[in-house]
Every structure is written in structure tokens, then in C-alpha cells.
Amino acid sequence: MMNIFCTGNQTKKNFYKTLDKIVEISKPYNHILYLDNKIINKYSKVNCISFNDFLNENSSGIVLSIGGDGSLLNTVRSMKNNQLPILGIHIGKLGFLNQCHSKHMEKTLHSLFEFKDYTVKEFNLLSANIHFNDKEDISLLAVNDIVINHGNLLRLIKFSIDLDTEHLNKYSSDGIIFSTPLGSTAYSLSAGGPIVSPDIDGIIVTPISPHSLSARPIVLDGSHRLKISFDEKYDRINITSDGQDQVKINSNCTVEILKSNIKAKFIYVEKMETYYFKLRNKLNWFGKY
């Protein structure tokens, strides 16, 4: 018997239709389904419980995230230190990270619920440790990326990056992106960063519209700790995790970026779309001869 927590984006058109289908598929297996009580507390087909309570009570359960990539990112970050295996069921548009499209859901869930033909792959996450002079430090967790930019529109931000004990570079740009390999196909790619295979242990550093032709993206070994300090006075700087969680700081703060000791656990069922299949088909990464 498996304990299964369902969450996601209930504003999506087919969210409840997909949830009904999951309930129907799970019945023959006698698995216990729970629904995030932040979504709805009157859905009689599924037990409602808070995510924290489920994580505390079910160290061996799994999580189903119904929605787009944003739902998957938010769910992984919400698990913090209590990462359970997660399957993203895609009912959005692109869905690059989600492992299962809703049209293949029935076959995928039968394989999963029968405890066969699936594996769990772990992926590195990033941490941003923000150090204040006048209050308690804050940490952000990211699946895709940590972004630092100016809080005011149309202004460059000047900052320095140290790599462990060595100075790396000074930047004058609209901001900078620190990305995991898993997130290299997100904002970093749009800003000119490289596509990096998610099985590589690395941190991608991609400046956003730098005021220098020599300021290029760089892929660093994942063991490094990066320290960011600001070269001019700024009253407002934004630090954003996965485009969803944001902290506002000023130039008196310092920021450390490093590989988190937390790893995301993604469920993959046999014959799912591979990473390279998604590159070719979802990012139109193909050529004609």
C-alpha cells in the first residue's frame, strides 16, 4: 500500500478532471490518496491534509504534482529537507520538467502503482544564503535557478563574485542567473547560457545583458561556494528563486550561492520521454538535412 499526496495548480482547466482520473486509477490498488488542503477541503473523494503534516507522517510516500512546471518547482521547494519522490503530471503548455503528460497518465500510473518499471533519479538543488547586518539571515532553495537583479527598472547593477577564496569576476549587468544543470533550459538559456545535461554536477553562471562583450556564461564545478558582494550602494536588490520566491535586500548584504545538500527525487517510469527527446521536440531542437 502506498500513501500518495496530490497537489498542483487547481486553476488549470483540467486539474479536477485529472484528479478524478487519478482517484479512479488508484482504487484497485488500495493506495491511500491525500489532497493538499490549501487547494480544497471539500473534495470528498480524497482525504485532505496539509503538506507539512503529510511529510511528517509519511517518510515513504510519493507526491503527484498536477499542473505545469511551475507547480512542480513549487512542490519540490515546499518539501525542503523532507524530499519525497515526485511525479509531475503535465496539464499545462510546455511542461519541460514534468515527467508525464496527462494523455499518458493512465499507463504511467498503472506501472507506478504496481511498483514496477520505475526509477527515482536525484537532482542537485541550489541554495542562496543571504547575510544581513541588522537581522536574521535568510536562505532560499531553488530547483532551476537563483536570480539577482536590480529592484528598480532600467538600471544596471554592479557586483563582484568570489569563487571560494579566489576572485572570479566583476560584472555590470541587468543581473545574473545561477542555475542548476536541470534548470539550464529555463531562464539561463533565454539569457544565452548553455544547455547542460542534468546528470552533471555543476553551477551555471549567466550574466543578464552584461555591459561587456567579454562577460560570458561559465559552468563551474558544483563543489564551489560563490560569494556575491555589491560594488555600489543600492537600496533595493531582488533575489528570486525559480521565479516564484523573492527576497528584497540592499547592497549592505552579501549572498552565498552553493549546491544544496537537499536533492530533488523525480520518478521516471519506463518508456517516458527522455531529456534529449524533450530537447528535440519541446524546444524544437532539430535540424533539416
Backbone as numpy.savetxt, mean C-alpha at the origin, in Angstrom:
# Nx Ny Nz CAx CAy CAz Cx Cy Cz
-11.89 -25.03 9.49 -12.73 -23.84 9.49 -11.85 -22.59 9.49
-12.25 -21.60 8.73 -11.46 -20.39 8.55 -12.27 -19.17 9.00
-11.63 -18.25 9.71 -12.24 -16.98 10.06 -11.86 -15.95 9.02
-12.86 -15.33 8.41 -12.64 -14.44 7.27 -13.24 -13.07 7.57
-12.41 -12.03 7.44 -12.87 -10.66 7.67 -13.04 -9.98 6.31
-14.22 -9.40 6.08 -14.51 -8.71 4.82 -14.56 -7.20 5.07
-13.84 -6.47 4.26 -13.86 -5.02 4.34 -13.70 -4.47 2.93
-13.60 -3.16 2.81 -13.44 -2.57 1.49 -14.17 -1.27 1.34
-14.48 -0.93 0.10 -15.12 0.35 -0.22 -16.58 0.12 -0.56
-17.46 0.37 0.43 -18.88 0.10 0.23 -19.55 1.07 -0.73
-18.84 2.15 -1.11 -19.41 3.09 -2.08 -19.28 2.58 -3.52
-18.48 1.54 -3.71 -18.35 0.96 -5.05 -19.67 0.32 -5.47
-19.97 0.44 -6.74 -21.27 0.02 -7.28 -21.62 -1.41 -6.92
-20.69 -2.34 -7.04 -20.99 -3.76 -6.86 -20.50 -4.32 -5.53
-20.27 -3.45 -4.54 -19.72 -3.92 -3.26 -20.63 -4.97 -2.61
-21.90 -4.64 -2.40 -22.79 -5.54 -1.68 -23.17 -6.76 -2.52
-23.22 -6.59 -3.81 -23.44 -7.73 -4.70 -22.28 -8.72 -4.57
-21.07 -8.19 -4.52 -19.89 -9.04 -4.35 -19.88 -9.70 -2.97
-20.25 -8.94 -1.95 -20.31 -9.48 -0.60 -21.33 -10.62 -0.50
-22.49 -10.43 -1.13 -23.51 -11.51 -1.15 -22.95 -12.77 -1.77
-22.17 -12.60 -2.85 -21.59 -13.75 -3.55 -20.57 -14.46 -2.66
-19.78 -13.70 -1.92 -18.80 -14.30 -1.01 -19.50 -15.13 0.06
-20.59 -14.58 0.61 -21.37 -15.31 1.63 -21.89 -16.62 1.05
-22.41 -16.56 -0.16 -22.96 -17.76 -0.82 -21.88 -18.81 -1.06
-20.73 -18.39 -1.55 -19.65 -19.32 -1.86 -19.10 -19.97 -0.60
-19.07 -19.22 0.49 -18.43 -19.72 1.72 -19.29 -20.72 2.48
-20.60 -20.72 2.26 -21.52 -21.54 3.06 -21.17 -23.03 3.09
-20.88 -23.66 1.97 -20.60 -25.11 2.03 -19.36 -25.46 2.84
-18.49 -24.47 3.07 -17.23 -24.75 3.77 -17.32 -24.48 5.27
-18.46 -23.93 5.71 -18.67 -23.63 7.14 -17.64 -22.66 7.71
-17.10 -21.79 6.85 -16.21 -20.76 7.34 -17.03 -19.65 8.02
-16.41 -18.95 8.95 -17.09 -17.86 9.65 -16.68 -16.53 9.03
-17.66 -15.77 8.54 -17.40 -14.49 7.92 -17.73 -13.36 8.89
-16.90 -12.33 8.86 -17.12 -11.12 9.65 -17.06 -9.92 8.72
-17.87 -8.91 9.02 -17.88 -7.69 8.23 -17.43 -6.53 9.10
-16.60 -5.68 8.52 -16.12 -4.49 9.21 -17.31 -3.64 9.66
-17.44 -3.40 10.96 -18.61 -2.66 11.44 -18.55 -1.17 11.12
-17.43 -0.70 10.58 -17.37 0.67 10.09 -18.13 0.82 8.78
-18.36 -0.30 8.10 -19.06 -0.25 6.82 -20.57 -0.27 7.03
-21.03 -1.23 7.76 -22.47 -1.36 8.01 -22.68 -2.27 9.22
-23.65 -1.98 10.05 -23.90 -2.84 11.21 -25.28 -3.49 11.15
-25.89 -3.46 9.96 -27.22 -4.05 9.80 -27.25 -5.09 8.69
-26.08 -5.59 8.34 -26.01 -6.61 7.30 -26.15 -7.96 7.98
-27.34 -8.52 7.96 -27.68 -9.67 8.80 -26.98 -10.96 8.37
-26.45 -11.00 7.14 -25.86 -12.24 6.65 -24.45 -12.48 7.22
-23.84 -11.45 7.79 -22.46 -11.56 8.25 -22.35 -10.92 9.64
-21.56 -11.57 10.53 -21.29 -10.98 11.85 -20.51 -9.68 11.68
-20.90 -8.63 12.41 -20.20 -7.35 12.36 -19.26 -7.23 13.55
-18.05 -6.75 13.29 -17.03 -6.64 14.33 -16.05 -5.57 13.90
-15.39 -4.94 14.86 -14.37 -3.95 14.49 -13.14 -4.69 13.98
-12.38 -4.03 13.12 -11.19 -4.64 12.55 -10.19 -4.96 13.66
-9.99 -4.05 14.60 -9.04 -4.29 15.69 -9.42 -5.50 16.51
-10.71 -5.65 16.81 -11.16 -6.81 17.58 -10.91 -8.10 16.82
-11.17 -8.09 15.52 -10.94 -9.29 14.71 -9.46 -9.65 14.72
-8.59 -8.65 14.53 -7.15 -8.91 14.50 -6.65 -9.45 15.83
-7.20 -8.93 16.91 -6.77 -9.38 18.24 -7.25 -10.79 18.56
-8.37 -11.19 17.97 -8.97 -12.48 18.31 -8.66 -13.58 17.29
-8.12 -13.21 16.13 -7.96 -14.20 15.06 -6.57 -14.08 14.44
-5.59 -14.64 15.10 -4.22 -14.55 14.60 -3.99 -15.41 13.37
-4.93 -16.30 13.05 -4.75 -17.18 11.89 -5.85 -16.98 10.83
-6.59 -15.90 10.91 -7.63 -15.66 9.93 -7.08 -15.07 8.65
-7.99 -14.73 7.72 -7.61 -14.04 6.49 -8.53 -12.85 6.29
-8.12 -11.96 5.41 -8.87 -10.73 5.13 -9.18 -10.66 3.65
-10.43 -10.32 3.32 -10.84 -10.05 1.95 -11.13 -8.56 1.83
-10.44 -7.89 0.91 -10.64 -6.47 0.66 -11.38 -6.32 -0.66
-12.58 -5.75 -0.59 -13.44 -5.62 -1.78 -13.41 -4.17 -2.24
-12.93 -3.95 -3.46 -12.87 -2.58 -3.96 -11.75 -2.42 -4.97
-11.08 -1.28 -4.90 -9.95 -1.02 -5.77 -8.64 -1.13 -5.01
-7.55 -0.68 -5.64 -6.26 -0.73 -4.98 -6.23 0.11 -3.71
-6.96 1.24 -3.71 -7.00 2.10 -2.52 -7.52 1.38 -1.30
-8.53 0.54 -1.49 -9.08 -0.24 -0.38 -8.04 -1.22 0.15
-7.31 -1.85 -0.76 -6.28 -2.82 -0.36 -5.18 -2.12 0.42
-4.72 -0.97 -0.06 -3.67 -0.22 0.63 -4.10 0.18 2.03
-5.31 0.70 2.14 -5.82 1.14 3.43 -5.95 -0.03 4.41
-6.40 -1.18 3.91 -6.59 -2.35 4.77 -5.26 -2.88 5.28
-4.26 -2.94 4.43 -2.94 -3.42 4.85 -2.37 -2.50 5.93
-2.44 -1.19 5.72 -1.91 -0.26 6.72 -2.68 -0.36 8.04
-3.98 -0.61 7.95 -4.81 -0.70 9.16 -4.42 -1.89 10.03
-3.85 -2.92 9.43 -3.46 -4.10 10.22 -2.19 -3.87 11.03
-1.40 -2.87 10.66 -0.18 -2.49 11.39 0.68 -3.71 11.69
0.90 -3.99 12.98 1.78 -5.11 13.35 1.09 -6.47 13.26
-0.22 -6.47 13.07 -0.98 -7.73 13.06 -1.36 -8.13 11.64
-0.39 -8.24 10.77 -0.67 -8.54 9.38 -1.19 -9.96 9.19
-2.39 -10.05 8.60 -2.95 -11.33 8.20 -2.89 -11.45 6.68
-2.90 -12.67 6.14 -2.95 -12.81 4.69 -4.19 -12.13 4.12
-4.01 -11.41 3.02 -5.10 -10.61 2.45 -5.26 -10.93 0.97
-6.52 -10.98 0.54 -6.85 -11.16 -0.87 -7.66 -9.94 -1.31
-7.16 -9.23 -2.30 -7.88 -8.08 -2.84 -8.80 -8.52 -3.97
-10.09 -8.24 -3.82 -11.09 -8.58 -4.86 -11.46 -7.30 -5.58
-11.13 -7.25 -6.84 -11.19 -6.01 -7.60 -12.58 -5.77 -8.19
-13.18 -4.62 -7.80 -14.44 -4.21 -8.43 -14.33 -2.76 -8.90
-13.08 -2.29 -9.03 -12.86 -0.91 -9.48 -12.46 -0.85 -10.94
-11.54 0.05 -11.24 -11.11 0.25 -12.63 -9.80 -0.49 -12.91
-8.65 0.13 -12.56 -7.37 -0.48 -12.93 -7.07 -1.73 -12.10
-7.05 -1.59 -10.79 -6.84 -2.74 -9.92 -5.53 -3.45 -10.15
-4.41 -2.70 -10.12 -3.12 -3.32 -10.41 -2.66 -4.23 -9.28
-2.88 -3.82 -8.03 -2.40 -4.61 -6.89 -3.36 -5.73 -6.51
-4.66 -5.49 -6.67 -5.63 -6.53 -6.29 -5.34 -7.82 -7.05
-5.37 -8.93 -6.31 -4.98 -10.20 -6.91 -6.09 -10.87 -7.71
-7.35 -10.53 -7.44 -8.47 -11.27 -8.03 -9.52 -10.31 -8.57
-9.88 -10.46 -9.83 -10.99 -9.69 -10.39 -12.30 -10.37 -10.01
-13.33 -9.56 -9.79 -14.61 -10.12 -9.35 -15.17 -11.17 -10.30
-14.85 -11.06 -11.60 -15.38 -12.04 -12.55 -14.72 -13.41 -12.40
-13.54 -13.45 -11.74 -12.88 -14.74 -11.46 -13.02 -15.15 -10.00
-13.83 -14.41 -9.25 -13.87 -14.58 -7.80 -14.35 -15.96 -7.38
-15.37 -16.49 -8.03 -15.94 -17.76 -7.60 -14.91 -18.88 -7.64
-14.20 -18.99 -8.75 -13.19 -20.03 -8.89 -12.05 -19.82 -7.88
-11.64 -18.57 -7.72 -10.55 -18.25 -6.80 -10.92 -18.59 -5.35
-12.12 -18.21 -4.94 -12.53 -18.45 -3.56 -12.73 -19.93 -3.27
-13.22 -20.69 -4.24 -13.34 -22.14 -4.02 -11.97 -22.75 -3.76
-10.98 -22.34 -4.54 -9.62 -22.86 -4.32 -9.09 -22.45 -2.95
-9.35 -21.20 -2.58 -8.88 -20.70 -1.29 -9.60 -21.39 -0.14
-10.92 -21.49 -0.22 -11.70 -22.06 0.88 -11.49 -23.55 1.05
-11.03 -24.21 -0.01 -10.71 -25.64 0.10 -9.28 -25.87 0.60
-8.58 -24.77 0.93 -7.21 -24.84 1.46 -6.26 -25.51 0.47
-6.39 -25.17 -0.79 -5.46 -25.74 -1.76 -5.14 -24.73 -2.84
-4.04 -24.95 -3.52 -3.64 -24.15 -4.68 -3.50 -22.66 -4.37
-2.97 -22.33 -3.18 -2.69 -20.91 -2.94 -1.41 -20.78 -2.11
-0.78 -19.64 -2.27 0.42 -19.32 -1.52 0.27 -17.92 -0.93
1.10 -17.62 0.06 1.13 -16.29 0.67 2.52 -15.70 0.42
2.56 -14.57 -0.25 3.83 -13.89 -0.52 3.93 -12.64 0.35
5.12 -12.42 0.88 5.33 -11.26 1.74 6.04 -10.15 0.97
5.63 -8.91 1.26 6.21 -7.74 0.59 6.62 -6.70 1.63
7.77 -6.07 1.37 8.28 -5.05 2.28 7.42 -3.79 2.25
7.27 -3.17 3.41 6.60 -1.89 3.53 7.63 -0.84 3.94
7.23 0.42 3.84 8.10 1.53 4.25 7.56 2.18 5.52
8.49 2.70 6.32 8.13 3.50 7.48 8.71 4.90 7.33
7.95 5.90 7.74 8.44 7.27 7.83 8.35 7.67 9.30
9.49 7.90 9.91 9.54 8.34 11.30 9.76 9.85 11.32
8.81 10.58 11.85 8.84 12.04 11.84 9.19 12.53 13.24
10.28 13.28 13.34 10.78 13.74 14.64 10.50 15.23 14.81
9.73 15.55 15.84 9.38 16.93 16.16 10.23 17.44 17.32
10.38 18.75 17.39 11.09 19.36 18.51 10.20 19.58 19.73
8.90 19.73 19.47 8.00 20.17 20.55 6.85 19.22 20.85
6.85 18.03 20.21 5.80 17.07 20.52 6.26 15.66 20.17
5.41 14.71 20.48 5.77 13.30 20.30 5.95 12.96 18.82
6.91 12.09 18.56 7.18 11.66 17.18 5.99 10.90 16.61
5.90 10.91 15.28 4.83 10.21 14.56 5.46 9.28 13.54
4.86 8.11 13.34 5.31 7.18 12.30 4.19 6.91 11.31
4.54 6.83 10.05 3.61 6.46 8.99 4.08 5.16 8.37
3.13 4.33 7.97 3.40 3.06 7.30 2.89 3.17 5.87
3.64 2.63 4.91 3.21 2.72 3.51 3.43 1.40 2.79
2.46 1.05 1.97 2.57 -0.11 1.09 3.24 0.32 -0.22
2.77 1.43 -0.79 3.31 1.94 -2.05 4.42 2.95 -1.86
4.10 4.06 -1.18 5.07 5.15 -1.14 4.81 6.16 -0.04
5.89 6.85 0.31 5.87 8.02 1.18 6.24 9.21 0.30
5.43 10.27 0.34 5.68 11.45 -0.50 5.84 12.67 0.40
6.89 13.45 0.13 7.11 14.71 0.83 7.00 15.84 -0.18
6.14 16.83 0.10 6.04 17.98 -0.79 5.67 19.23 0.00
5.69 20.35 -0.70 5.39 21.61 -0.06 3.90 21.72 0.19
3.54 22.23 1.36 2.12 22.37 1.69 1.44 23.49 0.93
2.23 24.41 0.38 1.65 25.50 -0.41 1.85 25.22 -1.89
0.90 25.62 -2.70 0.96 25.33 -4.13 2.05 26.13 -4.82
2.60 25.58 -5.91 3.49 26.28 -6.83 4.76 26.80 -6.18
5.30 26.03 -5.23 6.58 26.41 -4.63 7.49 25.20 -4.56
8.76 25.43 -4.90 9.76 24.38 -4.74 10.05 24.17 -3.26
10.57 23.01 -2.96 11.03 22.71 -1.61 12.48 22.24 -1.72
13.32 22.76 -0.84 14.74 22.44 -0.86 15.08 21.61 0.37
15.73 20.49 0.14 16.03 19.57 1.23 17.26 18.74 0.92
17.79 18.11 1.95 18.96 17.25 1.82 18.61 15.84 2.30
19.27 14.86 1.69 19.08 13.47 2.09 20.43 12.87 2.46
20.49 12.28 3.66 21.66 11.53 4.08 21.33 10.05 4.03
22.28 9.28 3.57 22.13 7.82 3.44 22.97 7.17 4.52
22.32 6.70 5.59 23.04 6.22 6.78 23.93 7.36 7.28
25.25 7.19 7.24 26.16 8.24 7.73 26.76 9.08 6.60
26.31 8.85 5.37 26.88 9.55 4.21 25.85 10.48 3.58
26.30 11.65 3.14 25.39 12.56 2.44 25.10 12.00 1.05
23.83 11.95 0.67 23.44 11.45 -0.65 23.32 12.57 -1.66
22.44 13.57 -1.38 22.22 14.63 -2.37 21.39 15.74 -1.77
21.44 16.90 -2.42 20.54 18.02 -2.14 19.57 18.12 -3.30
18.32 18.44 -3.00 17.29 18.54 -4.03 16.56 19.87 -3.93
16.19 20.39 -5.08 15.27 21.52 -5.18 14.20 21.06 -6.17
13.01 20.76 -5.66 11.99 20.12 -6.49 10.61 20.38 -5.93
9.60 19.88 -6.64 8.23 19.97 -6.12 8.00 19.01 -4.96
8.91 18.09 -4.78 8.80 17.11 -3.71 9.61 15.88 -4.04
9.40 14.81 -3.28 10.14 13.58 -3.52 9.31 12.38 -3.10
9.50 11.28 -3.81 8.76 10.05 -3.55 9.73 8.96 -3.11
9.41 8.32 -2.01 10.14 7.14 -1.56 9.20 5.95 -1.73
9.58 5.04 -2.60 8.65 3.98 -2.99 9.21 2.60 -2.69
8.30 1.68 -2.36 8.64 0.27 -2.32 8.68 -0.27 -3.75
9.36 -1.39 -3.99 9.27 -2.01 -5.31 7.83 -2.32 -5.71
7.01 -2.76 -4.74 5.61 -3.05 -5.03 4.89 -1.79 -5.52
5.28 -0.63 -4.98 4.64 0.63 -5.35 5.32 1.36 -6.50
6.30 0.73 -7.13 7.05 1.42 -8.18 6.20 1.69 -9.42
5.06 1.02 -9.55 4.17 1.25 -10.70 3.10 2.29 -10.39
3.21 2.95 -9.22 2.21 3.95 -8.83 2.75 5.36 -9.10
2.73 6.24 -8.09 3.12 7.64 -8.27 4.55 7.78 -8.78
5.44 6.95 -8.28 6.84 7.02 -8.70 6.98 6.85 -10.21
6.25 5.91 -10.77 6.30 5.68 -12.21 5.82 6.91 -12.97
4.75 7.55 -12.48 4.23 8.75 -13.14 5.23 9.89 -13.10
6.10 9.89 -12.07 7.10 10.95 -11.93 8.42 10.61 -12.62
8.43 9.53 -13.39 9.63 9.15 -14.13 10.50 8.12 -13.47
10.00 7.50 -12.39 10.78 6.48 -11.70 10.76 5.15 -12.44
11.65 4.23 -12.07 11.73 2.94 -12.76 10.70 1.95 -12.24
10.37 0.98 -13.08 9.59 -0.18 -12.63 10.56 -1.17 -12.01
10.30 -1.54 -10.75 11.20 -2.45 -10.03 10.40 -3.68 -9.61
10.92 -4.84 -9.91 10.24 -6.09 -9.56 9.98 -6.14 -8.06
8.76 -6.51 -7.64 8.40 -6.46 -6.21 9.14 -7.47 -5.34
9.87 -8.41 -5.93 10.63 -9.35 -5.12 12.03 -8.83 -4.79
12.35 -7.61 -5.22 13.65 -7.00 -4.93 13.57 -6.22 -3.62
14.60 -6.31 -2.82 14.67 -5.58 -1.55 15.30 -4.21 -1.82
14.46 -3.21 -1.99 15.00 -1.90 -2.33 14.07 -0.76 -1.94
14.60 0.46 -2.01 13.84 1.69 -1.82 14.10 2.56 -3.04
13.06 2.99 -3.72 13.20 3.84 -4.89 13.01 5.29 -4.48
13.96 6.13 -4.84 13.90 7.56 -4.52 13.70 8.32 -5.83
12.55 9.00 -5.96 12.19 9.67 -7.21 11.84 11.13 -6.93
12.68 12.08 -7.36 12.33 13.49 -7.19 11.17 13.87 -8.11
10.33 14.79 -7.64 9.17 15.24 -8.42 9.52 16.57 -9.09
9.59 16.58 -10.40 9.90 17.79 -11.18 11.10 18.54 -10.60
12.27 17.91 -10.53 13.43 18.56 -9.93 13.93 19.72 -10.79
14.50 20.73 -10.12 15.03 21.91 -10.82 16.49 21.66 -11.19
16.74 20.48 -11.72 18.08 20.09 -12.14 17.96 18.87 -13.04
18.62 18.90 -14.17 18.56 17.77 -15.09 19.33 16.57 -14.56
20.21 16.79 -13.60 21.03 15.69 -13.08 20.38 14.97 -11.89
19.26 15.50 -11.40 18.58 14.86 -10.27 17.71 13.74 -10.80
18.25 12.53 -10.78 17.57 11.37 -11.37 17.09 10.42 -10.28
16.10 9.60 -10.59 15.69 8.56 -9.64 16.83 7.60 -9.35
16.81 7.01 -8.16 17.84 6.05 -7.79 17.18 4.93 -6.99
17.66 3.71 -7.21 17.19 2.54 -6.46 18.27 2.18 -5.45
17.88 2.20 -4.16 18.81 1.93 -3.08 18.52 0.57 -2.46
19.54 -0.02 -1.87 19.34 -1.27 -1.12 18.38 -1.02 0.04
17.52 -1.97 0.31 16.50 -1.81 1.33 17.01 -1.73 2.75
18.29 -2.00 2.96 18.85 -1.96 4.32 19.19 -0.55 4.77
19.16 0.43 3.86 19.58 1.78 4.20 18.50 2.53 4.98
18.97 3.48 5.77 18.10 4.42 6.50 18.37 5.81 5.93
17.30 6.47 5.48 17.44 7.79 4.86 16.96 8.88 5.82
17.74 9.93 5.93 17.37 11.06 6.78 17.17 12.30 5.91
16.00 12.92 6.06 15.67 14.10 5.26 15.62 15.32 6.17
16.37 16.35 5.80 16.34 17.62 6.53 16.09 18.74 5.52
15.55 19.84 5.99 15.10 20.91 5.09 16.05 22.09 5.16
16.42 22.60 3.97 17.47 23.60 3.84 16.97 25.03 3.98
15.69 25.23 3.94 15.12 26.55 4.13 13.95 26.45 5.11
13.47 27.61 5.54 12.37 27.62 6.50 11.03 27.47 5.77
10.26 26.46 6.20 8.93 26.23 5.64 7.95 26.04 6.80
6.84 26.74 6.72 5.83 26.61 7.77 4.96 25.38 7.59
4.90 24.91 6.35 4.02 23.77 6.08 4.65 22.85 5.05
4.80 21.59 5.44 5.29 20.52 4.57 4.35 19.34 4.74
3.98 18.71 3.66 3.09 17.54 3.72 3.90 16.25 3.57
3.60 15.30 4.43 4.14 13.95 4.28 2.95 13.01 4.16
2.89 12.29 3.06 1.70 11.49 2.74 2.08 10.03 2.52
1.28 9.15 3.08 1.47 7.71 2.92 0.40 7.14 1.99
0.84 6.55 0.89 -0.06 5.91 -0.08 -1.16 6.84 -0.58
-0.91 8.14 -0.54 -1.91 9.10 -1.00 -3.14 9.16 -0.11
-3.08 8.59 1.10 -4.27 8.48 1.95 -4.08 9.06 3.34
-2.98 8.75 4.00 -2.70 9.28 5.34 -1.71 10.44 5.22
-1.99 11.55 5.88 -1.13 12.72 5.74 -0.81 13.35 7.09
0.44 13.80 7.23 0.89 14.55 8.39 1.47 15.87 7.90
1.14 16.96 8.58 1.68 18.28 8.24 2.77 18.63 9.23
3.92 19.02 8.72 5.06 19.37 9.57 5.62 20.72 9.11
6.70 21.15 9.78 7.44 22.32 9.30 8.91 21.96 9.17
9.71 22.92 8.77 11.11 22.63 8.44 11.98 22.36 9.67
11.45 22.53 10.87 12.21 22.19 12.07 12.24 20.69 12.32
11.40 19.97 11.64 11.33 18.52 11.80 12.36 17.82 10.94
12.70 16.61 11.33 13.49 15.72 10.47 12.67 14.45 10.22
12.94 13.83 9.09 12.17 12.65 8.69 13.14 11.52 8.36
12.86 10.34 8.86 13.64 9.15 8.52 12.76 8.20 7.71
13.31 7.71 6.61 12.63 6.73 5.77 13.43 5.44 5.82
12.77 4.35 6.10 13.44 3.06 6.16 12.46 1.93 5.89
12.99 0.79 5.58 12.17 -0.40 5.39 11.55 -0.78 6.73
10.25 -1.00 6.72 9.56 -1.38 7.95 9.86 -2.83 8.29
9.76 -3.15 9.59 9.87 -4.56 9.98 8.55 -5.29 9.79
7.52 -4.57 9.31 6.21 -5.17 9.01 6.18 -5.55 7.54
5.66 -6.71 7.24 5.54 -7.15 5.85 4.07 -7.43 5.52
3.64 -6.97 4.36 2.29 -7.31 3.88 2.29 -8.76 3.41
1.15 -9.44 3.60 1.02 -10.84 3.21 -0.11 -10.97 2.20
0.23 -11.16 0.94 -0.76 -11.24 -0.12 -1.01 -12.70 -0.50
-2.29 -13.02 -0.66 -2.70 -14.36 -1.05 -2.71 -14.47 -2.57
-2.10 -15.53 -3.08 -2.12 -15.80 -4.52 -2.62 -17.22 -4.75
-3.63 -17.32 -5.59 -4.18 -18.61 -5.96 -3.61 -19.01 -7.32
-3.44 -20.28 -7.52 -2.85 -20.79 -8.76 -3.58 -20.22 -9.99
-2.79 -19.90 -11.01 -3.28 -19.39 -12.30 -3.83 -17.96 -12.22
-3.49 -17.23 -11.16 -3.82 -15.81 -11.11 -2.93 -15.05 -12.09
-3.34 -13.82 -12.41 -2.52 -12.97 -13.27 -1.19 -12.70 -12.58
-0.08 -12.86 -13.30 1.24 -12.58 -12.74 1.53 -11.09 -12.81
2.57 -10.68 -12.10 3.00 -9.28 -12.11 3.32 -8.82 -13.53
3.99 -9.65 -14.28 4.42 -9.26 -15.63 3.25 -9.29 -16.62
2.28 -10.14 -16.36 1.05 -10.11 -17.16 0.34 -8.78 -16.96
0.31 -8.31 -15.69 -0.34 -7.03 -15.41 0.40 -5.87 -16.08
1.74 -5.93 -16.09 2.50 -4.89 -16.77 2.11 -4.81 -18.24
2.00 -5.97 -18.87 1.69 -6.00 -20.30 0.26 -5.56 -20.58
-0.67 -5.97 -19.73 -2.08 -5.80 -20.06 -2.76 -4.63 -19.36
-2.38 -4.35 -18.12 -3.04 -3.26 -17.40 -2.33 -1.93 -17.59
-1.01 -1.97 -17.83 -0.28 -0.74 -18.10 0.01 -0.58 -19.59
-0.62 -1.45 -20.40 -0.42 -1.40 -21.86 1.07 -1.44 -22.21
1.78 -2.33 -21.51 3.22 -2.45 -21.67 3.51 -3.51 -22.74
3.39 -3.10 -23.97 3.57 -4.07 -25.06 4.08 -3.33 -26.28
4.55 -4.08 -27.24 5.05 -3.49 -28.47 4.56 -4.27 -29.68
4.59 -3.63 -30.81 4.19 -4.27 -32.06 5.43 -4.47 -32.92
5.46 -5.59 -33.63 6.62 -5.92 -34.45 6.25 -5.85 -35.92
